[in-house]
């Protein structure tokens, strides 16, 4: 069987979750592609081609044989019969089905949405930027509280003035000390150290990654104010490091304490240089970091931008595993670092979900949503009644949600059209009434709910468009819709019935008793000898003994106490010919040593039982399995009579050829 072939068993499993979406909205194929009719309802060639192609996966291998095609076609027919019956029973109208299908649909549609392609672009851009680290300095100019337009212009002019000074030779770090509203500038002079993607707010990151070393940005607006940024250095991302450290603390501003700490760390560093010194002992005795001193000072893995700059630079400057840094000062005290390990930046696949989570938590999520709405508006012919919307905004931005809903429902003013369909304030009112969002801050009421209503209406239009025009999405929906229906029908008519129908089980057992027969059986205690040195002692315990529970319990308890890994045991009643070891035994001996696959077994046998019929209780599991199979076959037979199947031989041949292209 070649790689593109799928066995009957595998195909039947695939069919549990795949199928043909029978609704008219998805039946766009022409009459010339109808492969068959099931009870007068058309089933298309593409459905079978899709199922087999997706089930086999490997499109590069040669194809499918005629015999295998016929086998899979028969399975497909049986599958279509069951879907047809599920629809006839109204299973697709049940609340349980609608809820389950809606849940699947929500996740199935995600990869096809405009939002997904934009998100994917942002993920790739972020990961691409992560290959590099940037060191930059900045000067921040904040707006005064309740700033007017005039205030904002004054701040902008000051930012431009400082930019000019830097371009004329001024030092950005000295200017940050003089002008920056960033509180940390008093200690770091605006030096932000090294950082990489997703560690700064988006406008700041975009500006920094757009600058070459030494370049100065135009004023960059963020939620913090205007920034003037100068890139000092760009380097390849060194990945992550893991270090352990020793910390000696001092109180900030206490010169005496700091001097004592400096002397202590110097003495520790001298001690470390001695060959007899054990790092973990030094850490335990002298480090003042309670969280790590008992773990050898070990810190978690970290990358650029995750630690304070001076600590980070010292850690990444270490090159050899076990290398120790000279003492360094940070705001927490004096440290000595030891390099424990290094590793490169993780692959995109490993970081993808982390990057996605971070993007969706920052301002990029709003940017992505704005781009999505803009594309949807262009694609679906969105036209806003600007005069009406502006008037409503002025009238309803200060009202409560409840009042907005009441007043909007009474006016029926036009808002916008999508694909020629008009939406009014009555539609907005209905939308607002259904929402349970609680606003945590004061926002313009109408603008907030209007924007949400527009976005959701456009999203529904996109979903409707995908369902009617995107072939791949249509086929995916067919799989899951019919898969749910098939499961519901099988559960009702075969699986649950096969388990619950005890009278049917017994009747089936009696009619098919020839299938439930024991072969010759024996009581047996089987000891697999793992440790060959224990073979003789085991033989001494078992030979010349009859099979009984006391011998078995005695052997197992002694083995567990003295040599728990020396033996593996099993006991009970076994069919002789079905057991690989017992099938080799001499039926006339009660104790024997058997070698099977180069492994020694000791076998103690007791009472033997001749071949004969099983009791129902002994076969219940097998009977249920076989009874369910019988119910399935009976169901298919009934459905073939109920829903006549007519296969178009010409389209059938086209289907076979399509699978072998």
Secondary structure, DSSP 8 states (H G I E B T S, - for coil): --TT---HHHHHHHTTT-----SGGG--S-GGGEEEEETTEEEEHHHHHHHHHHHH--TTS----HHHHHHHHHHHHHHHHHHHHHHHTTGGGSHHHHHHHHHHHHHHSGGGSHHHHHHHHHHHHHHHHTTEEEEEEEEEE---TT--HHHHHHHHHHHHHHHHHHHTT--HHHHHHHH---TTHHHHTTEEEEE-TTSS-HHHHHHHHT--TT-B---EEETTEEEEEEEEEEEE---EEEEEEEEE---TT-HHHHHHHHHHHHHHHHHHTSTT--HHHHHHHH---TTTGGGTTB---EETTSS-HHHHHHHHH--STT-B---EEETTEEEEEEEEEEE----HHHHHHHHHHHHHHSTHHHHHHHHHHHHHHHHTT-EE-HHHHHHHHHHHTTS-HHHHHHHHHHH--EEEEETTEEEEHHHHHHHHHH-----SS---HHHHHHHHHHHHHHHHHHHHHHHHH-HHHHHHHHHHHHHHHHHHHHIIIIIHHHHH-HHHHHHHHHHTGGGSEE--EEEEEEEEESSGGGHHHHHHHHTT----HHHHHHHHHHHHHH-TTTEEEEEEEEEGGGSTTGGGS-TT-SEEEEEETTEEEEEEEEEEE-SEE--HHHHHHHHHHHHHHHHHHHHHHHHHHHS-EEE-HHHHHHHHHHHT-
